[in-house]
Amino acid sequence: MDLSMDLPVIDLDLFLSEPRNSEAVIRECKKAADALIVYGALVLHDSRVSEDDNSRFLDLLEDYFAQPEAELKKDERPELSYQIGVTLENTEKPKCAVDEPCLRIIEKLEPSERPLDISAHQPDPKCRFFWKMPVERPPYETQFPQLNAPNVIPQDEEIKKRWSPTMEQWGKAMRTAVADLADMTAIGLGLPAETFRDAGKYGPHLLAPTASDLVKYGKKDTILAGFHSDLNFLTIHGRSRYPGLHIWARNTGKRIPVRIPPGNNLLVQAGKQLEHLTGGLIKAGFHEVVVNENTVATIAKRKADFPDRPLIRISSTFFWHLSSDFDLVPIPTLVKRAKELRATHINLGNDDLEDAVYEPMKVGQQVSKWVPISS
């Protein structure tokens, strides 16, 4: 099957402006669900998203990560497995480097479509900041308080003044967009619209920008974030100032350089919680961030156009999570569809031919399995 490598663009404006039961809305919802099934990713058009808000966010994070390491270290919380506050470079390791199923997927890819080698890859040279978005307090005592720790606010006075308003403004825009897409996806899968939104009502949603110092790590073919998939439900990204993100389409196994169209567009990828809940009908999308030719060209242009700005690649990543205490159990109707899909061999390197086992568990257990949480 020769399917396009271009990611489908999903029109959230249409969904928000037309009746839910209209033919156009139902068709767009099915397009969204199909995009996640086939590609594990899509481009989301949302006119509410402001390029100015994104620029303010990128400026703030560039200024923050341009601080001396001693200042940044004050915002580390290693006792919480870095699940809040800052994570400095050379701390996060690409799990795929030691994960047999993931390594098998790489082996099945055509050599020209494989990620940059991570077999001997050291920890990623990127930094990260986890900022938890406010959610309604659940009407029960959570079993996973470590996943719901309070936010860290940077101490530098100039940055502190801008920090919370900017993080909340951009984080709210991303969260609103991805929650609406969750409704579209549910409808497109034949489920009640609120299925996923309700499951994520008390989720520890994270605005999780990454930062890569392109003065230190700007050489072509440098791995900034090794080949991996995300453990949350849906990941949404704003436009970065520097290219370098590659994703892999499930239907072809082809590596796709991501170019988010200018304007009110965001990139969305499926995570492991969505894979688990759909019984593998939707698979978590694999991706990497590397310095490629376009990155190098953009570095040169930014140096010339903005000589006083830090050369730091910021990715405005947002992780939308299901509630920590939600029971992560595959939905039977989707499990059936997943088995039918596997039989058609539309998968990443045909690796889906073996039935994956998605054991019932709490979302917090699933997160802790991938990210051990200190007690």
N, C-alpha and C positions, 0 to 999 in steps of 0.2 A: 504494500500500500504506500503510495507516494504522497505523503502529507507534507504540507508546507512547514518550513522551519520558522516562519514568521509567527510570533506569538499573537493569539487573538486579542483584540481590544474589546473590552466589555464596557458597555455604556451604563454607568451607574445613574446618570441623569435621567435616562429613560425609565429606569426602575423606580426612581423617586417621584417622577412626575405623572406616571400613568397608573391606572387601576391595576392592582396585583393580579387580577384574573384576566387582564387583557391579553390578546394573542401575542402582541409585540413583547410584553413583559415576560410571559411564559417562554417565548422563544429565546429571549436574551438570557434568562436564567438557565435554560438548558445549555446555551452556548457557554456560559460560565462553568457549569458543572463538567461539560464535555472537555473544556480546555484544561481543567485540572486533572481529569482522567487521562487525557492523551499526552499533555505536555508537563503536567505538574506545576504549571505556571501560567500567568496571563498578565496583560496590561490592563489596568483599571482606569477609566476616564471618569473623573469626578470634578465638576466645575467649582465645587466648594473649596478645593485645594488651592492654596495661594503660593505662587512662586516666590513672592516677597517673604512669606513666613519661612519657606524652605531656605532662602538666602540668609535670613537672620539666624536661623538655626545653624547653618553651616559656618557662618562667621563666628558664632559663639563657640562652637566646638573646636574650630581651628585655634582660636585664642586660648581656650582651655588647655588643649594638648600641646600648645607651644610653651607652656610653663616648664620650669625646671622639674626634673624627676622627683626631687625631694618634696616639692609642693604636691605633686600628683599622688605620691605615696601616702599622704595624709588621708586620702579618700579611699584607700584600699580596705576591704573587709574580707581577708582570707579565711577568717573563722566562719564565715557564711558561704564558703566556697566561691567567693567573688560574685555571688548572685545579686549583689547590690553594690553601688559605688563603682570605682575604677578597677580595671584589670590592665596591668602594664604589659608592654611588649614582651615576647618570649615567655609567656605564661600559658596561654591556651594552646593545646595540642590538637591537631586534626585527628579526630577519633578514627577516621577511616584508615589511617596508617597502621593500626593494630586490630582492625575489625575484619574478620575473615569474609563475611558476606559482602562487605563493601569492596574488599580487594578483589573478590570474584567478579563483581560488576565491572571493575576497571579492566580486568583481564579479558572480559567478553567484548569490550569496546574495540572497534577498529583502532590500530595503533595511531592513526592520524587524528582520532577523536578523543584520545585519552587525556586526562588532566596532566599538568606538569607533575613530575615524579615526586611522590610524597613518601616513598618506602623508607627513605633515610632522612625524612624531613624533620627538622628541629621544630620546637614550638613556633607558632605563627608570630611574625614580627609586628603584628598589629596590636594596638591598645583598644580597650572597649570601656564604655560607661553604661551601667544598668540603672535606669530611672523608672521606678514603678509608678504606673498611672493610678490615680485614686479610683477606688471602686466602692460600691455600697458594702457595708459590713454585713457578712452573712449572719443569718438568724440562728447560727449554731457555732460551737467551738471547733475551729479547724484542727484537723489532725496534723497539719503541716505548717506550724507557725514560722519555721525557718524560711519558708517560701514567701512569707508575707512580712518581712522585716521593713522598718522605716527607711526612707530615702536618705542618702548622703548629699549634703549641699557643699559645694566647694567653698574654701575659706577666703580666697582672694576677693577683696571688697568690690572691685570693678566687675569681676565675673559674677560674683554672688548677686549683685543688683539685677543683672540681666537673666540669671540662670532659671529660676523657677517660672517666671512668666513665659520665657521663650520655650522651655521644655514642655510646659503644659499646653501652650498654644499649638505647637507642631504635633505633639503627642496626641492631643485631642482630635486634630484633623485626621491623623493616620488611623486612630482607633475607630472613629466614626465611619470612615470609609471601609475599613476591613470588616467591621460588624455588619454593615449593610451588605457587603459582599457575602458574608456568611449566610445571611437570609436568602440571597439570590441562589447560592449554592444548594442550600437545603431544598428550595423549591425546584431547582433543576434536577435534583436527585429523587424527586417525588415524595419529599418529607414535608411536614408542617414547617412554615416559614421560620418560626421561632426556635426550631430544634437546636441549632448550634448556638444561637445568641443566648438562650436560656442556660445552656451547658457552660457558657463562658461568663455568666453574670458576675461571679465573684473571682474570676481568674486574675492571677498576678501579672497583668499585661505590662510589658516592658518596652520602653523606648530605649533602644540598645545601640547607639551609634558606635561605629568602629573608627579608628584613626590609624593611618599609616604614614610614617615620616618619609616623604619621598626624597628628602636630601640624603638620608641614610639608606633607604631601600628603594631607590628609583631606577635601578638598573633593569634592563629588559629581562624578562623571564624570572624575575624574583617572585616567589610565592608569598602573597600577603595574607591569604587565608586559604589553607589547603582544602582539597576536595572533601565535601561533607554535605549532610542534610541537617535540617533543624528539628529539634524535638518538640516544638510547640504545635499549635493547630494551623495557623496561617501566619506567614511572615510578609510584611509589606514594606517596600522601600520607596523613598523619594529619589529624585534625581541627584546623582553625585556629580561633583565638578570634574572628576577624573574617571575615564572609562577603566575597565579591567575586570568586570564581573562576567563570568561565563556560566551558563546553565546547560544542563543536559536534558533534551526532550526524551520523554519515556518512549514515544512511538518510534523514534529513529535511532536513538543513541548518539545523535549528533551534538557536538558542542556548539552552543549558540552564544556569540558575543552579545551581551544585552545592551540595547540602546533604547532607553525610555524616550518616547517622542516628546519634544518640547510642549509646554502647556500644562494642563491640569491632569497629568498622568502619573500613575504609580505602578510599580511592579509588585505582583503578589505571587508567593510560592507556597505550595502545600508543605505542611510539617508532619512529624511522626504521629501526633495526636489525631490528626485528620485521617492519616493512613490506618491507624488502629481502629478508629470508630467506623470506618467504611470497609473494614476487613480486607484492605489492600486494593479496593476498587480505585481509590486515589492513592498514589504513592508519593511519599515525601520527595521533594525535588532536590537533586544534587547540584552543587555549585562550587565554584572556586573564585578567588579574587587574585589576579596576577598583574604584574606590570607587562603590558604588551606594547606594540608599536604605537597604538593610539594614546596610551598612557604617556609614553615618552614625549610624543608630539604635544600633548596637552600641557605637560610640565613646562616645556620650552615656551609655550604661548602664555601660560600663567606668569612665568618669570618676567616676560616682557611687558605684559599688560598690567600686572599687579605686583611690582617688585617689592613692596613693603608687606605683602601678606605671607603668612606661613605656608610652606609647601607641604601641606598635610592633606591626605585623601580621607575625607569623611564620608561614611556611608550612613544615611539616616534610616537605619533598620528599626523596625517595630515588630516585636513578638506578641501575637495575640494568643493567649493561653485559655484553655478550659479551666474551670474552677478546680482547685487542688483536690477537693473532696468529691469531685464528680466521679461516678463509676464508669470507667472506660471499658465498655463492652461493645463489640462489633454489632452493628445493626443488621439483623438477619436478611432483610431484603437486599441490602447492599453486598453482603457476603455472597449471596447467590449470583449477583451480577459480576462480582469480582472473579468467581470461578469461571463464569462464561467468558469473561474478557481474557483470562489467562489462556483459555482454549484457543483463542484467535491469534495468539502469539504477538499481539501488539504490546510490546514491553521493552524495557531497556535491556538490550543484549539478550533477550529471551530468558532472563534470570527469573522471571515470574513463574516459570513452568513448575517449580516446586511450590506446594502450598505452604505459605507462611502461617505460623501459629500466632494468633493475637489473644493472649490469655487475658481474662477479665482482671482488672486491677483499678485502683484509684489513680487519678491523674498524678497526684503527688508521688505515688510509688513509681510511676513511669518516669517522672522527672528525676527522682532520686537515683533511679537505676542508671541513668546517663550522667547525672551530675551528683555525686555523693555529697550529701548535706551534713555538715558537722552538727553535732548535738550540743 
